[in-house]
């Protein structure tokens, strides 16, 4: 069931609900402040709906896929002077929650305001999460909803076990993603946000194909 402001206002106890929510959110805000003071470069954690979520080490298939895609994105974005890529430890602050996405892209305009000592960043233009057993529910659930609500225009969920990518995009001022388009190992995927970035899905899972893709990107951008 979707909860809307209109549905809350239709209830006779609307003010009680709002007051209770305000009290709980104030307490959560204080906890979030403490979380940020506690967090440092050695901790991998997120703050989601009032809870501190610690992340355990990932499997090889996770970091290998992340590394290949990061390399391809950085190469293409640098070549075309489009912006910047952040990997894993960049803390993204949305209205209520703090996330550390596996990969995210900031446009050149947004990234131009960042400082070398900055540790907290705004919503990016593009986010990638790579599924693991412990994160899949949040990646497909609350993060999917929160990223869309905060205007993150493109969201990829990579499944390293089945070697697929679910691509979600926002159109115009919408606050919910269009239904996912799923790309399989033998298909190419084209970014909606990073202009001209198109790669074989297999390049994220195979070093030989990654090398061929780098050469193709170079040929297109001499």
Residue, then its C-alpha position, 0 to 999 in steps of 0.5 A: x500500500x502506498x502511503x501519501x500525504x493525502x491519505x494521512x490528512x484524511x485520517x482524524x488522527x493526522x496531527x497525532x501521527x505527524x507529531x509522533x513522526x516529527x519526534x522520532x525523526x528528531x531523535x533519528x537526526x541526532x543519531x545520524x549526527x553521531x554516526x557521521x562523527x563515528x564514521x571514518x575512512x576505515x569503516x564501511x557503513x551506511x545510515x538507513x532509516x535510523x539504523x547503522x548498517x555495517x558492511x562485511x568484506x565482499x567476494x571476488x566476483x563483487x570487487x572484480x566486477x566493480x573494478x572493471x566497470x570503474x576502470x571503463x567509466x573512469x577511462x571514458x569520463x576522463x577522455x570526454x571530460x564529463x565529470x568524476x567517478x567515486x567508488x565505495x567510500x564516498x558518503x552520499x547524503x540524501x534527505x534522511x539516509x547516508x549511503x556509500x554506493x559501490x560506484x557513482x558518477x557526478x556531472x562536471x558541473x556538480x563535481x566542480x564544487x567539491x573540495x579535496x577534504x570533502x567527505x559528504x556529497x550530494x545525490x549523484x547523477x548515476x549510481x551502481x550497486x553490485x548485489x551480494x546476499x547481504x545487500x540485495x534486499x536494500x539495493x532492490x528496495x529502500x535504495x531503489x526508492x530513495x535514489x529515485x525520490x532524490x532525482x538520481x537519474x540512472x541506477x544500475x543493479x549488477x548481479x555478479x552471479x547471473x551476470x546481468x544488469x538491471x537499468x532503471x531511469x527517471x524521466x523528467x520530474x518523475x520520482x519513481x523509476x521506470x520498470x527495469x530493463x534487464x541486460x544479459x551477458x551477451x547484450x550491450x548496455x547504453x547509459x542514459x546519463x553518461x552520454x555516449x557510454x555504451x559497453x558490452x555487459x560481458x566487459x564487466x565480467x571478463x578481462x579480455x572483453x574489457x580490454x577490447x572495449x577499452x580499444x573500442x572506446x579509444x577508436x571512437x574518441x581518437 
